[in-house]
Amino acid sequence: MSAIPFPAAPPGLPAPVGVEVIQPMLRGGARRIDPPEGESQTVVVILASGQLRLGEEGEDLTAPLVQLVQKTSRVQLVFGPGSEGYLLVIPQAASAEIAGRSAEGPALQDLLSSSRLIRPAQDTMAESYMIPAARIEAEVRASRPGSHIAVIAWLRLLLVNLWREAPLDRPEGAGISGEAEVIRAFRTLVELHFRHHLGVAEYARLLGVGYDRLHGICRRKLGRSPLQLIHQRLLREAVLRIERTDEPVAAIAWACGFSEPHNFSRFFRRAMGVSPLHHRAGLQTQAQPQAPERGYADWP
């Protein structure tokens, strides 16, 4: 069983996808996919012909189909004879970048966070799914300059096509119920909007929950207030850019949503104890870049 390759990613960014071609075989075949310990991933099977079974005891599913499986544990896939298509593995850490910041971004990230079977029409299978998957595979295999952004673009197009087949949009004003879902949806919104410096009340409105409820859930589940979580995500972005790029501080400030560099420097100094320039200078004497010990990456 060959390993599923991932493209080289720019410094500070996760590889967006692993990809493998499913080639027709007389006896079919099987794949086992294990996520890194403690992380989740979404497996996307695009099958133009043949059959797919999830696990040894699962039901046989006949192509054409697109199967999404979101798990933190092993995924076992069994392909029938003559099966042809593509297998994509998307780590959770890359989902927000792939979904993007458009109005459809939260819906696309919901799709990436789900396990579901989608049955596209036969006449759309090639154009909407097989061709984008083939372009993704070619970019990953070539690993040329710009491959990372090209893979993101083709993945986003593929997800939009899936979303059109099976929309996951929540009705306007419907809100959300379970606390785990509130945390997940809040994290999605923070990832999309942390540069826009929205207030906690605005996040609560977008989620369809009350300010006090959002504050209470974050305190109970994560031990931090919503504002602390927003600031930790913003700080993580700033630290990554300061440590892993040579961008001027003014450019980093602008990328983090600060119109004035001195406001950014004050925010950074309050959180890290030193100015952005002193933090970058201090890295020259350290073997490894230092990031905040506990921050956005600790969210569940």
C-alpha atoms as a printed R data frame, in Angstrom:
    type eleno elety resid chain resno       x      y       z
1   ATOM     1    CA   MET     A     1   0.000  0.000   0.000
2   ATOM     2    CA   SER     A     2   1.649  3.222  -1.164
3   ATOM     3    CA   ALA     A     3   1.742  6.349   0.978
4   ATOM     4    CA   ILE     A     4  -0.518  9.214  -0.031
5   ATOM     5    CA   PRO     A     5   1.738 12.150  -0.980
6   ATOM     6    CA   PHE     A     6   1.254 15.675   0.316
7   ATOM     7    CA   PRO     A     7   2.510 18.783  -1.529
8   ATOM     8    CA   ALA     A     8   5.214 20.955  -0.077
9   ATOM     9    CA   ALA     A     9   3.651 23.877   1.786
10  ATOM    10    CA   PRO     A    10   5.004 27.395   2.288
11  ATOM    11    CA   PRO     A    11   6.642 27.970   5.708
12  ATOM    12    CA   GLY     A    12   4.039 28.246   8.447
13  ATOM    13    CA   LEU     A    13   1.234 26.678   6.397
14  ATOM    14    CA   PRO     A    14  -0.048 23.073   6.537
15  ATOM    15    CA   ALA     A    15   0.024 20.927   3.421
16  ATOM    16    CA   PRO     A    16  -3.518 21.231   2.049
17  ATOM    17    CA   VAL     A    17  -4.189 17.697   0.783
18  ATOM    18    CA   GLY     A    18  -2.820 14.229   0.189
19  ATOM    19    CA   VAL     A    19  -3.953 12.590  -3.034
20  ATOM    20    CA   GLU     A    20  -3.893  9.185  -4.687
21  ATOM    21    CA   VAL     A    21  -5.258  7.924  -7.995
22  ATOM    22    CA   ILE     A    22  -7.656  4.973  -7.695
23  ATOM    23    CA   GLN     A    23  -6.781  2.819 -10.680
24  ATOM    24    CA   PRO     A    24  -8.944 -0.040 -11.987
25  ATOM    25    CA   MET     A    25  -7.844 -3.476 -10.775
26  ATOM    26    CA   LEU     A    26  -9.266 -6.910 -11.558
27  ATOM    27    CA   ARG     A    27  -9.640 -7.810  -7.884
28  ATOM    28    CA   GLY     A    28 -10.207 -4.358  -6.463
29  ATOM    29    CA   GLY     A    29  -8.135 -3.123  -3.545
30  ATOM    30    CA   ALA     A    30  -8.136 -1.590  -0.083
31  ATOM    31    CA   ARG     A    31  -6.682  1.468   1.644
32  ATOM    32    CA   ARG     A    32  -6.127  2.218   5.323
33  ATOM    33    CA   ILE     A    33  -5.688  5.863   6.277
34  ATOM    34    CA   ASP     A    34  -4.462  6.776   9.766
35  ATOM    35    CA   PRO     A    35  -4.554 10.422  10.876
36  ATOM    36    CA   PRO     A    36  -1.729 11.871  12.963
37  ATOM    37    CA   GLU     A    37  -2.300 11.212  16.655
38  ATOM    38    CA   GLY     A    38  -4.804 13.600  18.187
39  ATOM    39    CA   GLU     A    39  -5.792 15.170  14.854
40  ATOM    40    CA   SER     A    40  -8.771 14.750  12.588
41  ATOM    41    CA   GLN     A    41  -8.941 14.585   8.832
42  ATOM    42    CA   THR     A    42 -11.507 14.428   6.057
43  ATOM    43    CA   VAL     A    43 -11.184 11.648   3.504
44  ATOM    44    CA   VAL     A    44 -12.852 12.391   0.152
45  ATOM    45    CA   VAL     A    45 -13.423  9.491  -2.237
46  ATOM    46    CA   ILE     A    46 -14.363 10.484  -5.798
47  ATOM    47    CA   LEU     A    47 -15.443  7.360  -7.670
48  ATOM    48    CA   ALA     A    48 -16.439  7.491 -11.345
49  ATOM    49    CA   SER     A    49 -16.822  3.730 -11.725
50  ATOM    50    CA   GLY     A    50 -16.815  0.593  -9.569
51  ATOM    51    CA   GLN     A    51 -17.834  0.149  -5.938
52  ATOM    52    CA   LEU     A    52 -16.797  1.443  -2.522
53  ATOM    53    CA   ARG     A    53 -17.236 -0.130   0.907
54  ATOM    54    CA   LEU     A    54 -16.425  1.642   4.176
55  ATOM    55    CA   GLY     A    55 -14.759 -0.986   6.347
56  ATOM    56    CA   GLU     A    56 -15.004 -4.739   5.949
57  ATOM    57    CA   GLU     A    57 -18.656 -4.906   7.016
58  ATOM    58    CA   GLY     A    58 -19.980 -1.791   5.283
59  ATOM    59    CA   GLU     A    59 -22.545 -1.581   2.526
60  ATOM    60    CA   ASP     A    60 -21.372 -1.706  -1.094
61  ATOM    61    CA   LEU     A    61 -21.858  1.706  -2.714
62  ATOM    62    CA   THR     A    62 -21.960  1.894  -6.505
63  ATOM    63    CA   ALA     A    63 -20.398  4.752  -8.492
64  ATOM    64    CA   PRO     A    64 -20.765  7.517  -9.468
65  ATOM    65    CA   LEU     A    65 -20.373  8.915  -5.967
66  ATOM    66    CA   VAL     A    66 -18.441 11.256  -3.702
67  ATOM    67    CA   GLN     A    67 -18.007  9.978  -0.140
68  ATOM    68    CA   LEU     A    68 -16.767 12.239   2.654
69  ATOM    69    CA   VAL     A    69 -15.526 10.663   5.900
70  ATOM    70    CA   GLN     A    70 -14.474 12.964   8.754
71  ATOM    71    CA   LYS     A    71 -12.727 11.030  11.547
72  ATOM    72    CA   THR     A    72  -9.989 11.170  14.152
73  ATOM    73    CA   SER     A    73  -9.353  7.423  13.791
74  ATOM    74    CA   ARG     A    74  -8.431  4.984  11.042
75  ATOM    75    CA   VAL     A    75 -10.472  5.027   7.845
76  ATOM    76    CA   GLN     A    76 -10.627  1.753   5.933
77  ATOM    77    CA   LEU     A    77 -11.781  1.750   2.309
78  ATOM    78    CA   VAL     A    78 -12.435 -1.274   0.118
79  ATOM    79    CA   PHE     A    79 -12.725 -0.774  -3.643
80  ATOM    80    CA   GLY     A    80 -14.426 -3.233  -5.967
81  ATOM    81    CA   PRO     A    81 -13.028 -4.483  -9.290
82  ATOM    82    CA   GLY     A    82 -12.776 -1.810 -11.968
83  ATOM    83    CA   SER     A    83 -13.028  1.077  -9.526
84  ATOM    84    CA   GLU     A    84 -11.620  4.336 -10.867
85  ATOM    85    CA   GLY     A    85 -11.347  7.747  -9.290
86  ATOM    86    CA   TYR     A    86  -9.375  9.743  -6.721
87  ATOM    87    CA   LEU     A    87  -8.741  9.648  -2.995
88  ATOM    88    CA   LEU     A    88  -8.085 12.937  -1.186
89  ATOM    89    CA   VAL     A    89  -7.017 13.310   2.454
90  ATOM    90    CA   ILE     A    90  -7.498 16.782   3.943
91  ATOM    91    CA   PRO     A    91  -6.070 17.545   7.412
92  ATOM    92    CA   GLN     A    92  -8.272 19.599   9.715
93  ATOM    93    CA   ALA     A    93  -5.526 22.221  10.040
94  ATOM    94    CA   ALA     A    94  -5.934 23.101   6.348
95  ATOM    95    CA   SER     A    95  -9.741 23.244   6.246
96  ATOM    96    CA   ALA     A    96 -10.131 26.958   7.012
97  ATOM    97    CA   GLU     A    97  -7.596 27.962   4.356
98  ATOM    98    CA   ILE     A    98  -9.337 25.746   1.797
99  ATOM    99    CA   ALA     A    99 -12.829 27.014   2.669
100 ATOM   100    CA   GLY     A   100 -11.707 30.628   2.277
101 ATOM   101    CA   ARG     A   101 -13.168 33.869   3.606
102 ATOM   102    CA   SER     A   102 -16.126 34.344   1.272
103 ATOM   103    CA   ALA     A   103 -19.752 34.265   2.396
104 ATOM   104    CA   GLU     A   104 -19.809 30.580   1.462
105 ATOM   105    CA   GLY     A   105 -16.730 29.796   3.578
106 ATOM   106    CA   PRO     A   106 -18.579 28.557   6.699
107 ATOM   107    CA   ALA     A   107 -20.788 26.294   4.574
108 ATOM   108    CA   LEU     A   108 -17.726 24.826   2.830
109 ATOM   109    CA   GLN     A   109 -16.043 24.223   6.173
110 ATOM   110    CA   ASP     A   110 -19.229 22.553   7.442
111 ATOM   111    CA   LEU     A   111 -18.984 20.270   4.423
112 ATOM   112    CA   LEU     A   112 -15.356 19.426   5.224
113 ATOM   113    CA   SER     A   113 -16.364 18.647   8.816
114 ATOM   114    CA   SER     A   114 -19.065 16.158   7.806
115 ATOM   115    CA   SER     A   115 -19.330 12.500   6.870
116 ATOM   116    CA   ARG     A   116 -21.811 12.054   4.052
117 ATOM   117    CA   LEU     A   117 -22.494 10.385   0.723
118 ATOM   118    CA   ILE     A   118 -23.203 12.580  -2.290
119 ATOM   119    CA   ARG     A   119 -24.391 11.129  -5.577
120 ATOM   120    CA   PRO     A   120 -23.625 13.564  -8.417
121 ATOM   121    CA   ALA     A   121 -25.376 13.289 -11.752
122 ATOM   122    CA   GLN     A   122 -23.446 11.148 -14.225
123 ATOM   123    CA   ASP     A   123 -23.151 14.001 -16.733
124 ATOM   124    CA   THR     A   124 -21.481 16.292 -14.148
125 ATOM   125    CA   MET     A   125 -19.069 13.740 -12.694
126 ATOM   126    CA   ALA     A   126 -16.180 14.384 -15.078
127 ATOM   127    CA   GLU     A   127 -16.290 18.177 -15.241
128 ATOM   128    CA   SER     A   128 -17.193 18.884 -11.619
129 ATOM   129    CA   TYR     A   129 -15.132 16.233  -9.798
130 ATOM   130    CA   MET     A   130 -12.783 14.093 -11.877
131 ATOM   131    CA   ILE     A   131 -11.118 16.995 -13.698
132 ATOM   132    CA   PRO     A   132 -10.506 19.095 -10.532
133 ATOM   133    CA   ALA     A   133  -9.199 15.989  -8.755
134 ATOM   134    CA   ALA     A   134  -6.871 15.250 -11.677
135 ATOM   135    CA   ARG     A   135  -5.523 18.804 -11.563
136 ATOM   136    CA   ILE     A   136  -4.984 18.532  -7.810
137 ATOM   137    CA   GLU     A   137  -3.095 15.264  -8.264
138 ATOM   138    CA   ALA     A   138  -0.928 16.783 -11.006
139 ATOM   139    CA   GLU     A   139  -0.016 19.809  -8.864
140 ATOM   140    CA   VAL     A   140   0.802 17.633  -5.852
141 ATOM   141    CA   ARG     A   141   2.932 15.291  -7.941
142 ATOM   142    CA   ALA     A   142   4.810 18.126  -9.697
143 ATOM   143    CA   SER     A   143   5.246 20.241  -6.518
144 ATOM   144    CA   ARG     A   144   6.170 23.315  -8.552
145 ATOM   145    CA   PRO     A   145   6.325 26.931  -7.383
146 ATOM   146    CA   GLY     A   146   2.733 27.991  -6.798
147 ATOM   147    CA   SER     A   147   1.464 24.419  -6.408
148 ATOM   148    CA   HIS     A   148   0.154 25.113  -2.897
149 ATOM   149    CA   ILE     A   149  -2.128 27.936  -4.004
150 ATOM   150    CA   ALA     A   150  -3.179 26.022  -7.134
151 ATOM   151    CA   VAL     A   151  -4.183 23.011  -5.025
152 ATOM   152    CA   ILE     A   152  -6.191 25.285  -2.702
153 ATOM   153    CA   ALA     A   153  -7.996 26.821  -5.699
154 ATOM   154    CA   TRP     A   154  -8.913 23.462  -7.265
155 ATOM   155    CA   LEU     A   155  -9.999 22.074  -3.884
156 ATOM   156    CA   ARG     A   156 -12.236 25.071  -3.279
157 ATOM   157    CA   LEU     A   157 -13.835 24.645  -6.719
158 ATOM   158    CA   LEU     A   158 -14.437 20.961  -6.011
159 ATOM   159    CA   LEU     A   159 -16.035 21.803  -2.646
160 ATOM   160    CA   VAL     A   160 -18.287 24.434  -4.210
161 ATOM   161    CA   ASN     A   161 -19.509 21.824  -6.690
162 ATOM   162    CA   LEU     A   162 -20.216 19.411  -3.820
163 ATOM   163    CA   TRP     A   163 -21.981 22.116  -1.837
164 ATOM   164    CA   ARG     A   164 -24.229 22.875  -4.808
165 ATOM   165    CA   GLU     A   165 -25.172 19.200  -4.994
166 ATOM   166    CA   ALA     A   166 -25.995 18.984  -1.276
167 ATOM   167    CA   PRO     A   167 -26.164 22.406   0.428
168 ATOM   168    CA   LEU     A   168 -25.547 22.457   4.169
169 ATOM   169    CA   ASP     A   169 -26.724 26.025   4.764
170 ATOM   170    CA   ARG     A   170 -28.537 26.667   8.036
171 ATOM   171    CA   PRO     A   171 -31.819 28.620   7.699
172 ATOM   172    CA   GLU     A   172 -31.473 32.338   8.422
173 ATOM   173    CA   GLY     A   173 -31.679 33.004  12.139
174 ATOM   174    CA   ALA     A   174 -31.971 29.312  13.034
175 ATOM   175    CA   GLY     A   175 -29.081 29.394  15.483
176 ATOM   176    CA   ILE     A   176 -27.285 26.290  16.757
177 ATOM   177    CA   SER     A   177 -27.927 24.092  19.740
178 ATOM   178    CA   GLY     A   178 -25.211 21.870  21.251
179 ATOM   179    CA   GLU     A   179 -22.251 23.428  23.041
180 ATOM   180    CA   ALA     A   180 -19.728 21.465  20.964
181 ATOM   181    CA   GLU     A   181 -21.384 22.788  17.797
182 ATOM   182    CA   VAL     A   182 -21.249 26.341  19.131
183 ATOM   183    CA   ILE     A   183 -17.505 25.981  19.794
184 ATOM   184    CA   ARG     A   184 -16.884 24.493  16.342
185 ATOM   185    CA   ALA     A   185 -18.921 27.200  14.584
186 ATOM   186    CA   PHE     A   186 -17.265 29.935  16.661
187 ATOM   187    CA   ARG     A   187 -13.840 28.633  15.708
188 ATOM   188    CA   THR     A   188 -14.846 28.701  12.023
189 ATOM   189    CA   LEU     A   189 -16.017 32.302  12.296
190 ATOM   190    CA   VAL     A   190 -12.887 33.373  14.176
191 ATOM   191    CA   GLU     A   191 -10.722 31.788  11.481
192 ATOM   192    CA   LEU     A   192 -12.658 33.692   8.825
193 ATOM   193    CA   HIS     A   193 -12.870 37.054  10.589
194 ATOM   194    CA   PHE     A   194 -10.073 37.455  13.163
195 ATOM   195    CA   ARG     A   195  -8.392 40.032  10.919
196 ATOM   196    CA   HIS     A   196 -11.607 42.073  10.822
197 ATOM   197    CA   HIS     A   197 -11.573 42.677  14.607
198 ATOM   198    CA   LEU     A   198 -15.263 41.900  15.099
199 ATOM   199    CA   GLY     A   199 -16.642 42.268  18.615
200 ATOM   200    CA   VAL     A   200 -17.874 39.296  20.621
201 ATOM   201    CA   ALA     A   201 -21.463 40.540  20.248
202 ATOM   202    CA   GLU     A   202 -21.105 40.386  16.453
203 ATOM   203    CA   TYR     A   203 -19.793 36.805  16.608
204 ATOM   204    CA   ALA     A   204 -22.748 35.880  18.815
205 ATOM   205    CA   ARG     A   205 -25.143 37.435  16.293
206 ATOM   206    CA   LEU     A   206 -23.574 35.520  13.401
207 ATOM   207    CA   LEU     A   207 -23.875 32.298  15.419
208 ATOM   208    CA   GLY     A   208 -27.493 32.980  16.327
209 ATOM   209    CA   VAL     A   209 -26.800 32.687  20.067
210 ATOM   210    CA   GLY     A   210 -26.818 35.194  22.917
211 ATOM   211    CA   TYR     A   211 -23.686 37.008  24.055
212 ATOM   212    CA   ASP     A   212 -23.935 35.517  27.565
213 ATOM   213    CA   ARG     A   213 -24.418 31.995  26.203
214 ATOM   214    CA   LEU     A   214 -21.350 32.237  23.955
215 ATOM   215    CA   HIS     A   215 -19.293 33.632  26.844
216 ATOM   216    CA   GLY     A   216 -20.480 30.883  29.203
217 ATOM   217    CA   ILE     A   217 -19.793 28.055  26.750
218 ATOM   218    CA   CYS     A   218 -16.260 29.286  26.028
219 ATOM   219    CA   ARG     A   219 -15.552 29.614  29.749
220 ATOM   220    CA   ARG     A   220 -16.928 26.151  30.584
221 ATOM   221    CA   LYS     A   221 -15.418 24.256  27.656
222 ATOM   222    CA   LEU     A   222 -12.135 26.081  27.109
223 ATOM   223    CA   GLY     A   223 -11.504 28.053  30.290
224 ATOM   224    CA   ARG     A   224 -11.137 31.287  28.339
225 ATOM   225    CA   SER     A   225 -13.447 34.088  27.261
226 ATOM   226    CA   PRO     A   226 -14.438 34.557  23.603
227 ATOM   227    CA   LEU     A   227 -12.326 37.714  23.431
228 ATOM   228    CA   GLN     A   228  -9.271 35.854  24.754
229 ATOM   229    CA   LEU     A   229  -9.741 33.180  22.092
230 ATOM   230    CA   ILE     A   230 -10.065 35.785  19.338
231 ATOM   231    CA   HIS     A   231  -6.927 37.572  20.545
232 ATOM   232    CA   GLN     A   232  -5.011 34.277  20.750
233 ATOM   233    CA   ARG     A   233  -5.828 33.532  17.109
234 ATOM   234    CA   LEU     A   234  -4.736 37.023  16.105
235 ATOM   235    CA   LEU     A   235  -1.535 36.674  18.143
236 ATOM   236    CA   ARG     A   236  -0.773 33.308  16.579
237 ATOM   237    CA   GLU     A   237  -0.972 34.861  13.113
238 ATOM   238    CA   ALA     A   238   1.293 37.721  14.165
239 ATOM   239    CA   VAL     A   239   3.882 35.419  15.771
240 ATOM   240    CA   LEU     A   240   3.991 33.104  12.747
241 ATOM   241    CA   ARG     A   241   4.574 36.018  10.381
242 ATOM   242    CA   ILE     A   242   7.230 37.617  12.594
243 ATOM   243    CA   GLU     A   243   9.094 34.342  13.141
244 ATOM   244    CA   ARG     A   244   8.818 32.793   9.683
245 ATOM   245    CA   THR     A   245   8.875 35.721   7.243
246 ATOM   246    CA   ASP     A   246  10.986 38.828   6.746
247 ATOM   247    CA   GLU     A   247   7.952 41.067   6.217
248 ATOM   248    CA   PRO     A   248   8.219 44.547   7.760
249 ATOM   249    CA   VAL     A   249   6.264 44.993  10.972
250 ATOM   250    CA   ALA     A   250   4.007 47.541   9.261
251 ATOM   251    CA   ALA     A   251   3.033 44.948   6.619
252 ATOM   252    CA   ILE     A   252   2.345 42.334   9.303
253 ATOM   253    CA   ALA     A   253   0.239 44.845  11.203
254 ATOM   254    CA   TRP     A   254  -1.815 45.514   8.072
255 ATOM   255    CA   ALA     A   255  -2.210 41.774   7.362
256 ATOM   256    CA   CYS     A   256  -3.504 41.318  10.935
257 ATOM   257    CA   GLY     A   257  -6.113 44.025  10.511
258 ATOM   258    CA   PHE     A   258  -4.359 46.942  12.229
259 ATOM   259    CA   SER     A   259  -4.473 50.220  10.319
260 ATOM   260    CA   GLU     A   260  -1.771 51.700  12.551
261 ATOM   261    CA   PRO     A   261   1.505 49.812  13.249
262 ATOM   262    CA   HIS     A   262   1.816 51.303  16.745
263 ATOM   263    CA   ASN     A   263  -1.547 49.754  17.729
264 ATOM   264    CA   PHE     A   264  -0.268 46.396  16.516
265 ATOM   265    CA   SER     A   265   2.992 46.807  18.438
266 ATOM   266    CA   ARG     A   266   1.076 47.649  21.606
267 ATOM   267    CA   PHE     A   267  -1.142 44.574  21.174
268 ATOM   268    CA   PHE     A   268   1.912 42.363  20.581
269 ATOM   269    CA   ARG     A   269   3.913 43.764  23.496
270 ATOM   270    CA   ARG     A   270   0.993 43.328  25.888
271 ATOM   271    CA   ALA     A   271   0.688 39.639  24.912
272 ATOM   272    CA   MET     A   272   4.367 38.673  24.462
273 ATOM   273    CA   GLY     A   273   6.189 41.087  26.751
274 ATOM   274    CA   VAL     A   274   8.427 42.427  23.978
275 ATOM   275    CA   SER     A   275   7.948 44.424  20.788
276 ATOM   276    CA   PRO     A   276   7.630 42.618  17.426
277 ATOM   277    CA   LEU     A   277  11.135 43.730  16.401
278 ATOM   278    CA   HIS     A   278  12.708 42.549  19.663
279 ATOM   279    CA   HIS     A   279  10.881 39.211  19.364
280 ATOM   280    CA   ARG     A   280  12.260 38.687  15.842
281 ATOM   281    CA   ALA     A   281  15.761 39.728  16.904
282 ATOM   282    CA   GLY     A   282  15.688 37.288  19.807
283 ATOM   283    CA   LEU     A   283  15.049 34.379  17.444
284 ATOM   284    CA   GLN     A   284  18.515 34.704  15.958
285 ATOM   285    CA   THR     A   285  19.991 33.222  19.127
286 ATOM   286    CA   GLN     A   286  17.445 30.410  19.450
287 ATOM   287    CA   ALA     A   287  17.515 27.025  17.781
288 ATOM   288    CA   GLN     A   288  13.749 26.899  17.243
289 ATOM   289    CA   PRO     A   289  11.130 29.645  16.774
290 ATOM   290    CA   GLN     A   290   8.968 30.128  19.845
291 ATOM   291    CA   ALA     A   291   5.197 30.441  19.547
292 ATOM   292    CA   PRO     A   292   2.677 31.078  22.329
293 ATOM   293    CA   GLU     A   293   2.606 28.019  24.573
294 ATOM   294    CA   ARG     A   294  -1.145 27.774  24.605
295 ATOM   295    CA   GLY     A   295  -3.341 29.355  22.015
296 ATOM   296    CA   TYR     A   296  -5.675 28.851  19.107
297 ATOM   297    CA   ALA     A   297  -4.200 25.468  18.218
298 ATOM   298    CA   ASP     A   298  -5.393 24.101  21.574
299 ATOM   299    CA   TRP     A   299  -9.044 24.510  20.651
300 ATOM   300    CA   PRO     A   300 -10.870 21.177  20.319
